[in-house]
Amino acid sequence: MAETERKNPGDEDVSGTKQTGEDICPTCNGSGEIGHKACPDCGGSGRITVIVGDA
Ligand SMILES: [Zn+2]
């Protein structure tokens, strides 16, 4: 499983990076798909990684 650094187009940063969190993908509203195809922004997960950045 070397998928930890995988980054989807809708992600602001790589998952697991400091000061990031998961959020509902605004493109598909968390459904993970657009129409009957996987959402290109979140890769079908329905969630994106966003930078929280509270520093
Ligand atoms: Zn999406």
mmCIF file of the protein (N, C-alpha, C, O) and its ligand, coordinates in Angstrom:
data_MODEL
# 
_entry.id   MODEL 
# 
loop_
_entity.id 
_entity.type 
_entity.pdbx_number_of_molecules 
1 polymer     1 
2 non-polymer 1 
# 
_entity_poly.entity_id                      1 
_entity_poly.type                           'polypeptide(L)' 
_entity_poly.nstd_linkage                   no 
_entity_poly.nstd_monomer                   no 
_entity_poly.pdbx_seq_one_letter_code       MAETERKNPGDEDVSGTKQTGEDICPTCNGSGEIGHKACPDCGGSGRITVIVGDA 
_entity_poly.pdbx_seq_one_letter_code_can   MAETERKNPGDEDVSGTKQTGEDICPTCNGSGEIGHKACPDCGGSGRITVIVGDA 
_entity_poly.pdbx_strand_id                 A 
# 
loop_
_entity_poly_seq.entity_id 
_entity_poly_seq.num 
_entity_poly_seq.mon_id 
_entity_poly_seq.hetero 
1 1  MET n 
1 2  ALA n 
1 3  GLU n 
1 4  THR n 
1 5  GLU n 
1 6  ARG n 
1 7  LYS n 
1 8  ASN n 
1 9  PRO n 
1 10 GLY n 
1 11 ASP n 
1 12 GLU n 
1 13 ASP n 
1 14 VAL n 
1 15 SER n 
1 16 GLY n 
1 17 THR n 
1 18 LYS n 
1 19 GLN n 
1 20 THR n 
1 21 GLY n 
1 22 GLU n 
1 23 ASP n 
1 24 ILE n 
1 25 CYS n 
1 26 PRO n 
1 27 THR n 
1 28 CYS n 
1 29 ASN n 
1 30 GLY n 
1 31 SER n 
1 32 GLY n 
1 33 GLU n 
1 34 ILE n 
1 35 GLY n 
1 36 HIS n 
1 37 LYS n 
1 38 ALA n 
1 39 CYS n 
1 40 PRO n 
1 41 ASP n 
1 42 CYS n 
1 43 GLY n 
1 44 GLY n 
1 45 SER n 
1 46 GLY n 
1 47 ARG n 
1 48 ILE n 
1 49 THR n 
1 50 VAL n 
1 51 ILE n 
1 52 VAL n 
1 53 GLY n 
1 54 ASP n 
1 55 ALA n 
# 
loop_
_struct_asym.id 
_struct_asym.entity_id 
A 1 
B 2 
# 
loop_
_chem_comp.id 
_chem_comp.type 
_chem_comp.mon_nstd_flag 
ALA 'L-peptide linking' y 
ARG 'L-peptide linking' y 
ASN 'L-peptide linking' y 
ASP 'L-peptide linking' y 
CYS 'L-peptide linking' y 
GLN 'L-peptide linking' y 
GLU 'L-peptide linking' y 
GLY 'peptide linking'   y 
HIS 'L-peptide linking' y 
ILE 'L-peptide linking' y 
LYS 'L-peptide linking' y 
MET 'L-peptide linking' y 
PRO 'L-peptide linking' y 
SER 'L-peptide linking' y 
THR 'L-peptide linking' y 
VAL 'L-peptide linking' y 
ZN  non-polymer         . 
# 
_pdbx_entity_nonpoly.entity_id   2 
_pdbx_entity_nonpoly.name        ? 
_pdbx_entity_nonpoly.comp_id     ZN 
# 
_pdbx_nonpoly_scheme.asym_id         B 
_pdbx_nonpoly_scheme.entity_id       2 
_pdbx_nonpoly_scheme.mon_id          ZN 
_pdbx_nonpoly_scheme.ndb_seq_num     1 
_pdbx_nonpoly_scheme.pdb_seq_num     101 
_pdbx_nonpoly_scheme.auth_seq_num    101 
_pdbx_nonpoly_scheme.pdb_mon_id      ZN 
_pdbx_nonpoly_scheme.auth_mon_id     ZN 
_pdbx_nonpoly_scheme.pdb_strand_id   A 
_pdbx_nonpoly_scheme.pdb_ins_code    . 
# 
loop_
_atom_site.group_PDB 
_atom_site.id 
_atom_site.type_symbol 
_atom_site.label_atom_id 
_atom_site.label_alt_id 
_atom_site.label_comp_id 
_atom_site.label_asym_id 
_atom_site.label_entity_id 
_atom_site.label_seq_id 
_atom_site.pdbx_PDB_ins_code 
_atom_site.Cartn_x 
_atom_site.Cartn_y 
_atom_site.Cartn_z 
_atom_site.occupancy 
_atom_site.B_iso_or_equiv 
_atom_site.pdbx_formal_charge 
_atom_site.auth_seq_id 
_atom_site.auth_comp_id 
_atom_site.auth_asym_id 
_atom_site.auth_atom_id 
_atom_site.pdbx_PDB_model_num 
ATOM   1   N  N  . MET A 1 1  ? 0.837   -1.208 0.000   1.00 0.00 ? 1   MET A N  1 
ATOM   2   C  CA . MET A 1 1  ? 0.000   0.000  0.000   1.00 0.00 ? 1   MET A CA 1 
ATOM   3   C  C  . MET A 1 1  ? 0.865   1.248  0.000   1.00 0.00 ? 1   MET A C  1 
ATOM   4   O  O  . MET A 1 1  ? 1.196   1.777  1.061   1.00 0.00 ? 1   MET A O  1 
ATOM   5   N  N  . ALA A 1 2  ? 1.223   1.709  -1.158  1.00 0.00 ? 2   ALA A N  1 
ATOM   6   C  CA . ALA A 1 2  ? 2.022   2.925  -1.259  1.00 0.00 ? 2   ALA A CA 1 
ATOM   7   C  C  . ALA A 1 2  ? 1.189   4.063  -1.836  1.00 0.00 ? 2   ALA A C  1 
ATOM   8   O  O  . ALA A 1 2  ? 1.654   4.847  -2.663  1.00 0.00 ? 2   ALA A O  1 
ATOM   9   N  N  . GLU A 1 3  ? -0.033  4.125  -1.381  1.00 0.00 ? 3   GLU A N  1 
ATOM   10  C  CA . GLU A 1 3  ? -0.955  5.114  -1.928  1.00 0.00 ? 3   GLU A CA 1 
ATOM   11  C  C  . GLU A 1 3  ? -1.102  6.322  -1.011  1.00 0.00 ? 3   GLU A C  1 
ATOM   12  O  O  . GLU A 1 3  ? -1.943  7.188  -1.249  1.00 0.00 ? 3   GLU A O  1 
ATOM   13  N  N  . THR A 1 4  ? -0.295  6.378  0.023   1.00 0.00 ? 4   THR A N  1 
ATOM   14  C  CA . THR A 1 4  ? -0.489  7.429  1.019   1.00 0.00 ? 4   THR A CA 1 
ATOM   15  C  C  . THR A 1 4  ? -0.199  8.820  0.478   1.00 0.00 ? 4   THR A C  1 
ATOM   16  O  O  . THR A 1 4  ? -0.734  9.811  0.975   1.00 0.00 ? 4   THR A O  1 
ATOM   17  N  N  . GLU A 1 5  ? 0.642   8.888  -0.533  1.00 0.00 ? 5   GLU A N  1 
ATOM   18  C  CA . GLU A 1 5  ? 0.987   10.207 -1.051  1.00 0.00 ? 5   GLU A CA 1 
ATOM   19  C  C  . GLU A 1 5  ? 0.186   10.561 -2.296  1.00 0.00 ? 5   GLU A C  1 
ATOM   20  O  O  . GLU A 1 5  ? 0.447   11.550 -2.981  1.00 0.00 ? 5   GLU A O  1 
ATOM   21  N  N  . ARG A 1 6  ? -0.756  9.750  -2.543  1.00 0.00 ? 6   ARG A N  1 
ATOM   22  C  CA . ARG A 1 6  ? -1.605  10.025 -3.696  1.00 0.00 ? 6   ARG A CA 1 
ATOM   23  C  C  . ARG A 1 6  ? -2.383  11.322 -3.479  1.00 0.00 ? 6   ARG A C  1 
ATOM   24  O  O  . ARG A 1 6  ? -2.912  11.585 -2.399  1.00 0.00 ? 6   ARG A O  1 
ATOM   25  N  N  . LYS A 1 7  ? -2.432  12.103 -4.522  1.00 0.00 ? 7   LYS A N  1 
ATOM   26  C  CA . LYS A 1 7  ? -3.084  13.408 -4.410  1.00 0.00 ? 7   LYS A CA 1 
ATOM   27  C  C  . LYS A 1 7  ? -4.076  13.567 -5.553  1.00 0.00 ? 7   LYS A C  1 
ATOM   28  O  O  . LYS A 1 7  ? -3.732  13.412 -6.725  1.00 0.00 ? 7   LYS A O  1 
ATOM   29  N  N  . ASN A 1 8  ? -5.276  13.871 -5.196  1.00 0.00 ? 8   ASN A N  1 
ATOM   30  C  CA . ASN A 1 8  ? -6.295  14.083 -6.202  1.00 0.00 ? 8   ASN A CA 1 
ATOM   31  C  C  . ASN A 1 8  ? -6.331  15.549 -6.617  1.00 0.00 ? 8   ASN A C  1 
ATOM   32  O  O  . ASN A 1 8  ? -5.863  16.418 -5.882  1.00 0.00 ? 8   ASN A O  1 
ATOM   33  N  N  . PRO A 1 9  ? -6.882  15.820 -7.786  1.00 0.00 ? 9   PRO A N  1 
ATOM   34  C  CA . PRO A 1 9  ? -6.920  17.220 -8.256  1.00 0.00 ? 9   PRO A CA 1 
ATOM   35  C  C  . PRO A 1 9  ? -7.602  18.167 -7.279  1.00 0.00 ? 9   PRO A C  1 
ATOM   36  O  O  . PRO A 1 9  ? -7.259  19.348 -7.215  1.00 0.00 ? 9   PRO A O  1 
ATOM   37  N  N  . GLY A 1 10 ? -8.547  17.666 -6.530  1.00 0.00 ? 10  GLY A N  1 
ATOM   38  C  CA . GLY A 1 10 ? -9.277  18.539 -5.606  1.00 0.00 ? 10  GLY A CA 1 
ATOM   39  C  C  . GLY A 1 10 ? -8.576  18.716 -4.282  1.00 0.00 ? 10  GLY A C  1 
ATOM   40  O  O  . GLY A 1 10 ? -8.995  19.529 -3.459  1.00 0.00 ? 10  GLY A O  1 
ATOM   41  N  N  . ASP A 1 11 ? -7.519  17.967 -4.068  1.00 0.00 ? 11  ASP A N  1 
ATOM   42  C  CA . ASP A 1 11 ? -6.797  18.074 -2.811  1.00 0.00 ? 11  ASP A CA 1 
ATOM   43  C  C  . ASP A 1 11 ? -5.897  19.300 -2.802  1.00 0.00 ? 11  ASP A C  1 
ATOM   44  O  O  . ASP A 1 11 ? -5.248  19.625 -3.795  1.00 0.00 ? 11  ASP A O  1 
ATOM   45  N  N  . GLU A 1 12 ? -5.875  19.958 -1.677  1.00 0.00 ? 12  GLU A N  1 
ATOM   46  C  CA . GLU A 1 12 ? -4.982  21.108 -1.553  1.00 0.00 ? 12  GLU A CA 1 
ATOM   47  C  C  . GLU A 1 12 ? -3.583  20.672 -1.157  1.00 0.00 ? 12  GLU A C  1 
ATOM   48  O  O  . GLU A 1 12 ? -2.607  21.384 -1.396  1.00 0.00 ? 12  GLU A O  1 
ATOM   49  N  N  . ASP A 1 13 ? -3.495  19.513 -0.556  1.00 0.00 ? 13  ASP A N  1 
ATOM   50  C  CA . ASP A 1 13 ? -2.184  18.994 -0.196  1.00 0.00 ? 13  ASP A CA 1 
ATOM   51  C  C  . ASP A 1 13 ? -2.291  17.474 -0.043  1.00 0.00 ? 13  ASP A C  1 
ATOM   52  O  O  . ASP A 1 13 ? -3.389  16.917 -0.043  1.00 0.00 ? 13  ASP A O  1 
ATOM   53  N  N  . VAL A 1 14 ? -1.175  16.837 0.083   1.00 0.00 ? 14  VAL A N  1 
ATOM   54  C  CA . VAL A 1 14 ? -1.162  15.397 0.223   1.00 0.00 ? 14  VAL A CA 1 
ATOM   55  C  C  . VAL A 1 14 ? -1.731  14.994 1.570   1.00 0.00 ? 14  VAL A C  1 
ATOM   56  O  O  . VAL A 1 14 ? -1.408  15.589 2.598   1.00 0.00 ? 14  VAL A O  1 
ATOM   57  N  N  . SER A 1 15 ? -2.566  13.997 1.555   1.00 0.00 ? 15  SER A N  1 
ATOM   58  C  CA . SER A 1 15 ? -3.147  13.517 2.793   1.00 0.00 ? 15  SER A CA 1 
ATOM   59  C  C  . SER A 1 15 ? -2.066  13.058 3.749   1.00 0.00 ? 15  SER A C  1 
ATOM   60  O  O  . SER A 1 15 ? -1.128  12.369 3.349   1.00 0.00 ? 15  SER A O  1 
ATOM   61  N  N  . GLY A 1 16 ? -2.191  13.430 4.991   1.00 0.00 ? 16  GLY A N  1 
ATOM   62  C  CA . GLY A 1 16 ? -1.206  13.049 5.974   1.00 0.00 ? 16  GLY A CA 1 
ATOM   63  C  C  . GLY A 1 16 ? -0.221  14.154 6.283   1.00 0.00 ? 16  GLY A C  1 
ATOM   64  O  O  . GLY A 1 16 ? 0.529   14.081 7.256   1.00 0.00 ? 16  GLY A O  1 
ATOM   65  N  N  . THR A 1 17 ? -0.228  15.182 5.446   1.00 0.00 ? 17  THR A N  1 
ATOM   66  C  CA . THR A 1 17 ? 0.633   16.323 5.704   1.00 0.00 ? 17  THR A CA 1 
ATOM   67  C  C  . THR A 1 17 ? 0.109   17.093 6.909   1.00 0.00 ? 17  THR A C  1 
ATOM   68  O  O  . THR A 1 17 ? -1.092  17.096 7.182   1.00 0.00 ? 17  THR A O  1 
ATOM   69  N  N  . LYS A 1 18 ? 1.007   17.735 7.617   1.00 0.00 ? 18  LYS A N  1 
ATOM   70  C  CA . LYS A 1 18 ? 0.592   18.521 8.780   1.00 0.00 ? 18  LYS A CA 1 
ATOM   71  C  C  . LYS A 1 18 ? -0.379  19.626 8.368   1.00 0.00 ? 18  LYS A C  1 
ATOM   72  O  O  . LYS A 1 18 ? -0.302  20.172 7.267   1.00 0.00 ? 18  LYS A O  1 
ATOM   73  N  N  . GLN A 1 19 ? -1.270  19.928 9.260   1.00 0.00 ? 19  GLN A N  1 
ATOM   74  C  CA . GLN A 1 19 ? -2.237  21.008 9.061   1.00 0.00 ? 19  GLN A CA 1 
ATOM   75  C  C  . GLN A 1 19 ? -3.146  20.765 7.872   1.00 0.00 ? 19  GLN A C  1 
ATOM   76  O  O  . GLN A 1 19 ? -3.566  21.694 7.183   1.00 0.00 ? 19  GLN A O  1 
ATOM   77  N  N  . THR A 1 20 ? -3.437  19.505 7.651   1.00 0.00 ? 20  THR A N  1 
ATOM   78  C  CA . THR A 1 20 ? -4.449  19.208 6.649   1.00 0.00 ? 20  THR A CA 1 
ATOM   79  C  C  . THR A 1 20 ? -5.589  18.447 7.305   1.00 0.00 ? 20  THR A C  1 
ATOM   80  O  O  . THR A 1 20 ? -5.430  17.830 8.358   1.00 0.00 ? 20  THR A O  1 
ATOM   81  N  N  . GLY A 1 21 ? -6.706  18.508 6.672   1.00 0.00 ? 21  GLY A N  1 
ATOM   82  C  CA . GLY A 1 21 ? -7.840  17.767 7.173   1.00 0.00 ? 21  GLY A CA 1 
ATOM   83  C  C  . GLY A 1 21 ? -8.705  17.341 6.008   1.00 0.00 ? 21  GLY A C  1 
ATOM   84  O  O  . GLY A 1 21 ? -8.516  17.776 4.872   1.00 0.00 ? 21  GLY A O  1 
ATOM   85  N  N  . GLU A 1 22 ? -9.644  16.494 6.313   1.00 0.00 ? 22  GLU A N  1 
ATOM   86  C  CA . GLU A 1 22 ? -10.531 16.064 5.243   1.00 0.00 ? 22  GLU A CA 1 
ATOM   87  C  C  . GLU A 1 22 ? -11.781 16.923 5.228   1.00 0.00 ? 22  GLU A C  1 
ATOM   88  O  O  . GLU A 1 22 ? -12.270 17.363 6.269   1.00 0.00 ? 22  GLU A O  1 
ATOM   89  N  N  . ASP A 1 23 ? -12.281 17.149 4.038   1.00 0.00 ? 23  ASP A N  1 
ATOM   90  C  CA . ASP A 1 23 ? -13.511 17.898 3.910   1.00 0.00 ? 23  ASP A CA 1 
ATOM   91  C  C  . ASP A 1 23 ? -14.340 17.266 2.801   1.00 0.00 ? 23  ASP A C  1 
ATOM   92  O  O  . ASP A 1 23 ? -13.833 16.527 1.957   1.00 0.00 ? 23  ASP A O  1 
ATOM   93  N  N  . ILE A 1 24 ? -15.586 17.571 2.829   1.00 0.00 ? 24  ILE A N  1 
ATOM   94  C  CA . ILE A 1 24 ? -16.456 17.060 1.771   1.00 0.00 ? 24  ILE A CA 1 
ATOM   95  C  C  . ILE A 1 24 ? -16.059 17.703 0.453   1.00 0.00 ? 24  ILE A C  1 
ATOM   96  O  O  . ILE A 1 24 ? -15.861 18.916 0.373   1.00 0.00 ? 24  ILE A O  1 
ATOM   97  N  N  . CYS A 1 25 ? -15.947 16.890 -0.559  1.00 0.00 ? 25  CYS A N  1 
ATOM   98  C  CA . CYS A 1 25 ? -15.596 17.406 -1.868  1.00 0.00 ? 25  CYS A CA 1 
ATOM   99  C  C  . CYS A 1 25 ? -16.726 18.307 -2.381  1.00 0.00 ? 25  CYS A C  1 
ATOM   100 O  O  . CYS A 1 25 ? -17.867 17.866 -2.514  1.00 0.00 ? 25  CYS A O  1 
ATOM   101 N  N  . PRO A 1 26 ? -16.401 19.557 -2.664  1.00 0.00 ? 26  PRO A N  1 
ATOM   102 C  CA . PRO A 1 26 ? -17.447 20.479 -3.122  1.00 0.00 ? 26  PRO A CA 1 
ATOM   103 C  C  . PRO A 1 26 ? -17.899 20.202 -4.545  1.00 0.00 ? 26  PRO A C  1 
ATOM   104 O  O  . PRO A 1 26 ? -18.976 20.625 -4.966  1.00 0.00 ? 26  PRO A O  1 
ATOM   105 N  N  . THR A 1 27 ? -17.070 19.493 -5.268  1.00 0.00 ? 27  THR A N  1 
ATOM   106 C  CA . THR A 1 27 ? -17.403 19.215 -6.663  1.00 0.00 ? 27  THR A CA 1 
ATOM   107 C  C  . THR A 1 27 ? -18.553 18.219 -6.775  1.00 0.00 ? 27  THR A C  1 
ATOM   108 O  O  . THR A 1 27 ? -19.448 18.368 -7.606  1.00 0.00 ? 27  THR A O  1 
ATOM   109 N  N  . CYS A 1 28 ? -18.507 17.212 -5.928  1.00 0.00 ? 28  CYS A N  1 
ATOM   110 C  CA . CYS A 1 28 ? -19.546 16.182 -5.986  1.00 0.00 ? 28  CYS A CA 1 
ATOM   111 C  C  . CYS A 1 28 ? -20.390 16.185 -4.714  1.00 0.00 ? 28  CYS A C  1 
ATOM   112 O  O  . CYS A 1 28 ? -21.261 15.333 -4.539  1.00 0.00 ? 28  CYS A O  1 
ATOM   113 N  N  . ASN A 1 29 ? -20.133 17.133 -3.840  1.00 0.00 ? 29  ASN A N  1 
ATOM   114 C  CA . ASN A 1 29 ? -20.860 17.234 -2.580  1.00 0.00 ? 29  ASN A CA 1 
ATOM   115 C  C  . ASN A 1 29 ? -20.764 15.964 -1.741  1.00 0.00 ? 29  ASN A C  1 
ATOM   116 O  O  . ASN A 1 29 ? -21.695 15.608 -1.018  1.00 0.00 ? 29  ASN A O  1 
ATOM   117 N  N  . GLY A 1 30 ? -19.643 15.302 -1.848  1.00 0.00 ? 30  GLY A N  1 
ATOM   118 C  CA . GLY A 1 30 ? -19.400 14.148 -1.004  1.00 0.00 ? 30  GLY A CA 1 
ATOM   119 C  C  . GLY A 1 30 ? -19.940 12.841 -1.545  1.00 0.00 ? 30  GLY A C  1 
ATOM   120 O  O  . GLY A 1 30 ? -19.781 11.792 -0.921  1.00 0.00 ? 30  GLY A O  1 
ATOM   121 N  N  . SER A 1 31 ? -20.571 12.899 -2.694  1.00 0.00 ? 31  SER A N  1 
ATOM   122 C  CA . SER A 1 31 ? -21.127 11.665 -3.235  1.00 0.00 ? 31  SER A CA 1 
ATOM   123 C  C  . SER A 1 31 ? -20.051 10.796 -3.878  1.00 0.00 ? 31  SER A C  1 
ATOM   124 O  O  . SER A 1 31 ? -20.202 9.579  -3.988  1.00 0.00 ? 31  SER A O  1 
ATOM   125 N  N  . GLY A 1 32 ? -18.969 11.433 -4.298  1.00 0.00 ? 32  GLY A N  1 
ATOM   126 C  CA . GLY A 1 32 ? -17.873 10.688 -4.899  1.00 0.00 ? 32  GLY A CA 1 
ATOM   127 C  C  . GLY A 1 32 ? -18.047 10.451 -6.388  1.00 0.00 ? 32  GLY A C  1 
ATOM   128 O  O  . GLY A 1 32 ? -17.192 9.852  -7.040  1.00 0.00 ? 32  GLY A O  1 
ATOM   129 N  N  . GLU A 1 33 ? -19.130 10.914 -6.900  1.00 0.00 ? 33  GLU A N  1 
ATOM   130 C  CA . GLU A 1 33 ? -19.325 10.728 -8.328  1.00 0.00 ? 33  GLU A CA 1 
ATOM   131 C  C  . GLU A 1 33 ? -20.128 11.863 -8.939  1.00 0.00 ? 33  GLU A C  1 
ATOM   132 O  O  . GLU A 1 33 ? -20.952 12.506 -8.286  1.00 0.00 ? 33  GLU A O  1 
ATOM   133 N  N  . ILE A 1 34 ? -19.860 12.078 -10.190 1.00 0.00 ? 34  ILE A N  1 
ATOM   134 C  CA . ILE A 1 34 ? -20.614 13.064 -10.944 1.00 0.00 ? 34  ILE A CA 1 
ATOM   135 C  C  . ILE A 1 34 ? -21.374 12.289 -12.005 1.00 0.00 ? 34  ILE A C  1 
ATOM   136 O  O  . ILE A 1 34 ? -20.774 11.643 -12.864 1.00 0.00 ? 34  ILE A O  1 
ATOM   137 N  N  . GLY A 1 35 ? -22.667 12.355 -11.944 1.00 0.00 ? 35  GLY A N  1 
ATOM   138 C  CA . GLY A 1 35 ? -23.453 11.519 -12.834 1.00 0.00 ? 35  GLY A CA 1 
ATOM   139 C  C  . GLY A 1 35 ? -23.204 10.063 -12.477 1.00 0.00 ? 35  GLY A C  1 
ATOM   140 O  O  . GLY A 1 35 ? -23.552 9.621  -11.382 1.00 0.00 ? 35  GLY A O  1 
ATOM   141 N  N  . HIS A 1 36 ? -22.617 9.335  -13.371 1.00 0.00 ? 36  HIS A N  1 
ATOM   142 C  CA . HIS A 1 36 ? -22.316 7.927  -13.082 1.00 0.00 ? 36  HIS A CA 1 
ATOM   143 C  C  . HIS A 1 36 ? -20.823 7.660  -13.184 1.00 0.00 ? 36  HIS A C  1 
ATOM   144 O  O  . HIS A 1 36 ? -20.382 6.517  -13.308 1.00 0.00 ? 36  HIS A O  1 
ATOM   145 N  N  . LYS A 1 37 ? -20.049 8.753  -13.128 1.00 0.00 ? 37  LYS A N  1 
ATOM   146 C  CA . LYS A 1 37 ? -18.597 8.604  -13.223 1.00 0.00 ? 37  LYS A CA 1 
ATOM   147 C  C  . LYS A 1 37 ? -17.951 9.100  -11.937 1.00 0.00 ? 37  LYS A C  1 
ATOM   148 O  O  . LYS A 1 37 ? -18.479 9.980  -11.256 1.00 0.00 ? 37  LYS A O  1 
ATOM   149 N  N  . ALA A 1 38 ? -16.821 8.531  -11.626 1.00 0.00 ? 38  ALA A N  1 
ATOM   150 C  CA . ALA A 1 38 ? -16.113 8.937  -10.418 1.00 0.00 ? 38  ALA A CA 1 
ATOM   151 C  C  . ALA A 1 38 ? -15.728 10.402 -10.508 1.00 0.00 ? 38  ALA A C  1 
ATOM   152 O  O  . ALA A 1 38 ? -15.261 10.866 -11.548 1.00 0.00 ? 38  ALA A O  1 
ATOM   153 N  N  . CYS A 1 39 ? -15.919 11.113 -9.437  1.00 0.00 ? 39  CYS A N  1 
ATOM   154 C  CA . CYS A 1 39 ? -15.579 12.526 -9.407  1.00 0.00 ? 39  CYS A CA 1 
ATOM   155 C  C  . CYS A 1 39 ? -14.069 12.703 -9.638  1.00 0.00 ? 39  CYS A C  1 
ATOM   156 O  O  . CYS A 1 39 ? -13.261 12.075 -8.954  1.00 0.00 ? 39  CYS A O  1 
ATOM   157 N  N  . PRO A 1 40 ? -13.698 13.543 -10.585 1.00 0.00 ? 40  PRO A N  1 
ATOM   158 C  CA . PRO A 1 40 ? -12.272 13.709 -10.898 1.00 0.00 ? 40  PRO A CA 1 
ATOM   159 C  C  . PRO A 1 40 ? -11.504 14.450 -9.810  1.00 0.00 ? 40  PRO A C  1 
ATOM   160 O  O  . PRO A 1 40 ? -10.286 14.308 -9.705  1.00 0.00 ? 40  PRO A O  1 
ATOM   161 N  N  . ASP A 1 41 ? -12.189 15.218 -9.021  1.00 0.00 ? 41  ASP A N  1 
ATOM   162 C  CA . ASP A 1 41 ? -11.488 16.020 -8.021  1.00 0.00 ? 41  ASP A CA 1 
ATOM   163 C  C  . ASP A 1 41 ? -11.107 15.224 -6.784  1.00 0.00 ? 41  ASP A C  1 
ATOM   164 O  O  . ASP A 1 41 ? -10.035 15.432 -6.215  1.00 0.00 ? 41  ASP A O  1 
ATOM   165 N  N  . CYS A 1 42 ? -11.961 14.332 -6.374  1.00 0.00 ? 42  CYS A N  1 
ATOM   166 C  CA . CYS A 1 42 ? -11.675 13.575 -5.154  1.00 0.00 ? 42  CYS A CA 1 
ATOM   167 C  C  . CYS A 1 42 ? -11.345 12.126 -5.468  1.00 0.00 ? 42  CYS A C  1 
ATOM   168 O  O  . CYS A 1 42 ? -11.062 11.339 -4.565  1.00 0.00 ? 42  CYS A O  1 
ATOM   169 N  N  . GLY A 1 43 ? -11.380 11.776 -6.741  1.00 0.00 ? 43  GLY A N  1 
ATOM   170 C  CA . GLY A 1 43 ? -11.057 10.412 -7.133  1.00 0.00 ? 43  GLY A CA 1 
ATOM   171 C  C  . GLY A 1 43 ? -12.118 9.415  -6.712  1.00 0.00 ? 43  GLY A C  1 
ATOM   172 O  O  . GLY A 1 43 ? -11.862 8.213  -6.638  1.00 0.00 ? 43  GLY A O  1 
ATOM   173 N  N  . GLY A 1 44 ? -13.281 9.908  -6.444  1.00 0.00 ? 44  GLY A N  1 
ATOM   174 C  CA . GLY A 1 44 ? -14.384 9.014  -6.105  1.00 0.00 ? 44  GLY A CA 1 
ATOM   175 C  C  . GLY A 1 44 ? -14.533 8.770  -4.616  1.00 0.00 ? 44  GLY A C  1 
ATOM   176 O  O  . GLY A 1 44 ? -15.399 8.003  -4.194  1.00 0.00 ? 44  GLY A O  1 
ATOM   177 N  N  . SER A 1 45 ? -13.703 9.409  -3.825  1.00 0.00 ? 45  SER A N  1 
ATOM   178 C  CA . SER A 1 45 ? -13.778 9.188  -2.378  1.00 0.00 ? 45  SER A CA 1 
ATOM   179 C  C  . SER A 1 45 ? -14.852 10.054 -1.729  1.00 0.00 ? 45  SER A C  1 
ATOM   180 O  O  . SER A 1 45 ? -15.356 9.748  -0.648  1.00 0.00 ? 45  SER A O  1 
ATOM   181 N  N  . GLY A 1 46 ? -15.186 11.137 -2.414  1.00 0.00 ? 46  GLY A N  1 
ATOM   182 C  CA . GLY A 1 46 ? -16.184 12.054 -1.847  1.00 0.00 ? 46  GLY A CA 1 
ATOM   183 C  C  . GLY A 1 46 ? -15.580 13.027 -0.859  1.00 0.00 ? 46  GLY A C  1 
ATOM   184 O  O  . GLY A 1 46 ? -16.263 13.903 -0.328  1.00 0.00 ? 46  GLY A O  1 
ATOM   185 N  N  . ARG A 1 47 ? -14.298 12.864 -0.623  1.00 0.00 ? 47  ARG A N  1 
ATOM   186 C  CA . ARG A 1 47 ? -13.630 13.759 0.336   1.00 0.00 ? 47  ARG A CA 1 
ATOM   187 C  C  . ARG A 1 47 ? -12.339 14.284 -0.260  1.00 0.00 ? 47  ARG A C  1 
ATOM   188 O  O  . ARG A 1 47 ? -11.689 13.609 -1.058  1.00 0.00 ? 47  ARG A O  1 
ATOM   189 N  N  . ILE A 1 48 ? -11.986 15.456 0.121   1.00 0.00 ? 48  ILE A N  1 
ATOM   190 C  CA . ILE A 1 48 ? -10.732 16.028 -0.327  1.00 0.00 ? 48  ILE A CA 1 
ATOM   191 C  C  . ILE A 1 48 ? -9.889  16.397 0.883   1.00 0.00 ? 48  ILE A C  1 
ATOM   192 O  O  . ILE A 1 48 ? -10.397 16.562 1.992   1.00 0.00 ? 48  ILE A O  1 
ATOM   193 N  N  . THR A 1 49 ? -8.616  16.518 0.648   1.00 0.00 ? 49  THR A N  1 
ATOM   194 C  CA . THR A 1 49 ? -7.711  16.959 1.705   1.00 0.00 ? 49  THR A CA 1 
ATOM   195 C  C  . THR A 1 49 ? -7.524  18.460 1.588   1.00 0.00 ? 49  THR A C  1 
ATOM   196 O  O  . THR A 1 49 ? -7.121  18.967 0.541   1.00 0.00 ? 49  THR A O  1 
ATOM   197 N  N  . VAL A 1 50 ? -7.816  19.157 2.653   1.00 0.00 ? 50  VAL A N  1 
ATOM   198 C  CA . VAL A 1 50 ? -7.660  20.604 2.631   1.00 0.00 ? 50  VAL A CA 1 
ATOM   199 C  C  . VAL A 1 50 ? -6.623  21.036 3.664   1.00 0.00 ? 50  VAL A C  1 
ATOM   200 O  O  . VAL A 1 50 ? -6.406  20.366 4.674   1.00 0.00 ? 50  VAL A O  1 
ATOM   201 N  N  . ILE A 1 51 ? -6.004  22.147 3.388   1.00 0.00 ? 51  ILE A N  1 
ATOM   202 C  CA . ILE A 1 51 ? -5.040  22.697 4.342   1.00 0.00 ? 51  ILE A CA 1 
ATOM   203 C  C  . ILE A 1 51 ? -5.789  23.490 5.401   1.00 0.00 ? 51  ILE A C  1 
ATOM   204 O  O  . ILE A 1 51 ? -6.489  24.457 5.100   1.00 0.00 ? 51  ILE A O  1 
ATOM   205 N  N  . VAL A 1 52 ? -5.630  23.073 6.613   1.00 0.00 ? 52  VAL A N  1 
ATOM   206 C  CA . VAL A 1 52 ? -6.312  23.741 7.707   1.00 0.00 ? 52  VAL A CA 1 
ATOM   207 C  C  . VAL A 1 52 ? -5.565  25.021 8.064   1.00 0.00 ? 52  VAL A C  1 
ATOM   208 O  O  . VAL A 1 52 ? -6.164  26.089 8.191   1.00 0.00 ? 52  VAL A O  1 
ATOM   209 N  N  . GLY A 1 53 ? -4.272  24.903 8.222   1.00 0.00 ? 53  GLY A N  1 
ATOM   210 C  CA . GLY A 1 53 ? -3.400  26.059 8.376   1.00 0.00 ? 53  GLY A CA 1 
ATOM   211 C  C  . GLY A 1 53 ? -3.806  27.022 9.469   1.00 0.00 ? 53  GLY A C  1 
ATOM   212 O  O  . GLY A 1 53 ? -4.202  28.151 9.180   1.00 0.00 ? 53  GLY A O  1 
ATOM   213 N  N  . ASP A 1 54 ? -3.716  26.606 10.704  1.00 0.00 ? 54  ASP A N  1 
ATOM   214 C  CA . ASP A 1 54 ? -4.069  27.506 11.797  1.00 0.00 ? 54  ASP A CA 1 
ATOM   215 C  C  . ASP A 1 54 ? -2.833  28.111 12.436  1.00 0.00 ? 54  ASP A C  1 
ATOM   216 O  O  . ASP A 1 54 ? -2.908  28.660 13.535  1.00 0.00 ? 54  ASP A O  1 
ATOM   217 N  N  . ALA A 1 55 ? -1.716  28.018 11.770  1.00 0.00 ? 55  ALA A N  1 
ATOM   218 C  CA . ALA A 1 55 ? -0.469  28.546 12.335  1.00 0.00 ? 55  ALA A CA 1 
ATOM   219 C  C  . ALA A 1 55 ? -0.305  30.026 12.000  1.00 0.00 ? 55  ALA A C  1 
ATOM   220 O  O  . ALA A 1 55 ? 0.686   30.642 12.393  1.00 0.00 ? 55  ALA A O  1 
HETATM 221 ZN ZN . ZN  B 2 .  ? -15.644 14.793 -5.548  1.00 0.00 2 101 ZN  A ZN 1 
# 
